[in-house]
Amino acid sequence: MTVSDAHFQGDIPAIYEQFLVPILFEGYASDLASRVADCHPGSILEVAAGSGVLTRAMAARLAPEVKIVATDLNQAMLDIAAKKGVGRQVEWKQADALDLPFESASFDVVACQFGVMFFLDKQRGYCEILRVLKPGGTFLFNTWASLAENEIARTVSEAMVAAFPDDPTRFLERTPHGYYERELIESDLRHAGFRKVTIETIDMTTHAPSPRDVAIAFCRGTPLKMEIAARCADDERAVQAVAAAFEKRFGSGRIRGNLRAHVVMAEVR
């Protein structure tokens, strides 16, 4: 994990929302939002909200009087989320998960959709989340399983190795798929002070309109874009390489692939 891995700037947020969210995030957002609703919270803090896919899913499942505060490190991502809207009142706030600007014991639930992998200091992030949770509160989040278990991201990674054999990009292995060991996750949470920790592995199937759509999603809608830019002036070379890899593996039409992630629930003492 590097500092630049967490920076979603320029045109990345808009491409992320248009291309990547439907491919990777909508199904898991629905699952996590249902788990949040099952906690019957009166107040929710979302960290690493991104462009709001989980926020929208929670808003659709929770009563209007439930307070939702959605935060992200990147204001540009929150701007996309706010513009898209959620159909109800949500407080959008730029915030660093490692230094949350909230009073202690403020929220019943903290939720995080595929964001903990981007914490530069996971222990500090978990301790901050524990601090803002009320007694008896719950932290719910998901994190990707290994790259080997996620054929969509693995295909992108393999295409990057082929395109840049002397200096392949490592963003996907390093960060989105770099925090998948269940024992480590549980140990980190317990060390931060959470008590009961449960981890469930969830498999889903995803679809994408075409190989090029997937290539654009990853090459232009994630910080992988910066790694590509450091290796070639024109990212179209990378887009074409990834699209070709998907066409070879999945065919030239609609893509169907398997996803695997861990869903974690940690409770306050």
Steps between C-alpha positions, in 0.01 A plus 500: 500500500635843402357848551419536128295178506227682692484802270202496261537830315455661159261300282547179703189547721261544206642199313500298823130569550399438139708191424641338815208526743262282293768236443641463852302677768122501464441140611722526806348839589156340507629221725673737742203738513272211599737412784503863616120506499493181707680691777204743525724804546390851581821652362756382243843622404631384166875531443663477156157557342647560156235595245221386729405151387463369857343828612226462240441136596472589871272795432261273312476257794492729802224716644531873417563587865820292510794741486759422229834682486709399198869590490792451267859617478441630146260793460474424127343163578250659740409757235404216266300332778315817598421586138358155436295524820343239723136613519518605866703713742866400530784704645802488267830587666862481388695315770801280554405166656819518707394827663120513509353844584227367729443476872558168672203262527305677224374217276320168531659355187809579295496353148777483243471356150839381368686780676706354784760377251580866430567592866869592524492389866229241557545492877456874522195483274340223703568686825336813360196301391479338843521845660202645311280193554254497788519222762352191339561645154601307188764544231405337169730489200609291206840439344599313187632147516834431330572588140519127420136464612369792292525427131403847378777682688740212438448531124578873519814433702623234259442735208708768672786255550488414129480867398782617730715191562801695626299707749145366546244698692429371853207712619243218495719252687631762742178667612152384387606135526774544758299455822325166477639271771213431738722427799686830456176697466358349819827553687516866392144564615545330836826686557314827439250404771206340321359189667286259299626482140330294231622463142298353217626437146247596232519396133316694231475500124543822308437611143646768276381614156831436323873442545567868429261611775697298756828636365380861528365433852836384634747696286325836525268468802751401771844619618638239261470790254796675667715187487424464129580867438841449661574227245354635175374834372181360346279284720320367194782246472408363843125512430548299181726249676245439776210482255691244293567289809129497588399417145742210500372364831128588488419566134419820316149553635355543846738407784394269782746455787526385861572724799596407857513723806500475879224670699600592855295592805680625811320598819594751767561371851 
